[in-house]
């Protein structure tokens, strides 16, 4: 088989990109809503979860910006439904820190106070005694701060306390100082147990890995009979798809010499402008609401391409690879917090604090029925690495001339689907905190393959990747 230079160049680039993606995309995430705090344990009167709070505003009766705050450990539980939350007028505290009795005459309004000079519980108690129905505390820096209870604080507080970010507080103070009538509403909607996005993402991941497994296995079989057939680079998916139609058979088998690249098929040259245009358009419009569609298309194409280039030769290599990825995944999602005070894997995948988009090395779907919005995501590594093992199991089945039920691929593929399902169950049980998908997928898939091979007495053969009996058409 003769390969053009372009095939080698694109192969190296694809593998390099894949390695980067694999090392930084082992996680599934659904958006953080509930925050735990082990430093400030719960106690009677101070046992609320740290929940995000929606704070829609009305300026002179006209609906305006909706802010997001953070509920305090103390005070009553907030309403979860918007229709049950009261719309309350907001006034500015005087003095601003609310560390002493306000000069304002309060009759059930919400009061906006500045953080500092006294404790959070002191501010809430003073605001409640003055007649406020809620206290909104403006942070003195960017972001939100968890409002906890002091050791000997009076926590018999019957009004909600919500922390607002500094920029939101600055805007509201300016409006109140201009004598605008500002009203607010406080509620903390709950995330649905299962969002449709997770179902579609599960189907996308499973479907991608099935195609990615069959494709290289099919190519391995076809290579024995069609040694002159060549698919190049990142256009592999589109070229291979079109090549399956009779109309494109001739351009797929005719080659043109391109300077610096070597022999390139006519079909590849024809689809290259479309592929380049697609990528450029996505890069330009990647911040629009529907850009996730283009990102998923490009991601799936990359996964399919990489799994044609990279192959696991035997179960021994697959076991070592997945075991290392298993440990790597756990460390960077969980134990990296001990060194860097936050999960490095989740921060990198989401692009937190960078002010830029997250690295596009994951598949994502918007959460359709989640009141907090956001995306359900899965990293490329959670598909690529198990895909290597699944593709190997399918190639082994074909080499031993086994049907689907009598082989390994069906059972390992089922195990992958169950492992990914377990990941989403854990994701919801952990209140949306990012989960290392390989923590669940690797034991499901690898243990299934090892156990099944052991029971069939073929562990030694599959461990070495050398079946005792090859199918007749493979030499």
HELIX and SHEET records of a PDB file:
HELIX    1   1 UNK A    5  UNK A   24  1                                  20    
HELIX    2   2 UNK A   82  UNK A   84  5                                   3    
HELIX    3   3 UNK A  120  UNK A  129  1                                  10    
HELIX    4   4 UNK A  166  UNK A  177  1                                  12    
HELIX    5   5 UNK A  196  UNK A  225  1                                  30    
HELIX    6   6 UNK A  233  UNK A  235  5                                   3    
HELIX    7   7 UNK A  236  UNK A  243  1                                   8    
HELIX    8   8 UNK A  246  UNK A  248  5                                   3    
HELIX    9   9 UNK A  249  UNK A  253  1                                   5    
HELIX   10  10 UNK A  266  UNK A  284  1                                  19    
HELIX   11  11 UNK A  291  UNK A  309  1                                  19    
HELIX   12  12 UNK A  315  UNK A  330  1                                  16    
HELIX   13  13 UNK A  331  UNK A  335  3                                   5    
HELIX   14  14 UNK A  336  UNK A  340  1                                   5    
HELIX   15  15 UNK A  344  UNK A  350  1                                   7    
HELIX   16  16 UNK A  381  UNK A  399  1                                  19    
HELIX   17  17 UNK A  409  UNK A  429  1                                  21    
HELIX   18  18 UNK A  438  UNK A  455  1                                  18    
HELIX   19  19 UNK A  459  UNK A  464  1                                   6    
SHEET    1   A 3 UNK A  28  UNK A  29  0                                        
SHEET    2   A 3 UNK A 375  UNK A 379 -1                                        
SHEET    3   A 3 UNK A 362  UNK A 366 -1                                        
SHEET    1   B 8 UNK A  34  UNK A  35  0                                        
SHEET    2   B 8 UNK A  50  UNK A  59 -1                                        
SHEET    3   B 8 UNK A  62  UNK A  71 -1                                        
SHEET    4   B 8 UNK A 160  UNK A 164 -1                                        
SHEET    5   B 8 UNK A 134  UNK A 138  1                                        
SHEET    6   B 8 UNK A 110  UNK A 114  1                                        
SHEET    7   B 8 UNK A  87  UNK A  92  1                                        
SHEET    8   B 8 UNK A 182  UNK A 185 -1                                        
SHEET    1   C 2 UNK A 255  UNK A 258  0                                        
SHEET    2   C 2 UNK A 262  UNK A 265 -1                                        
END                                                                             
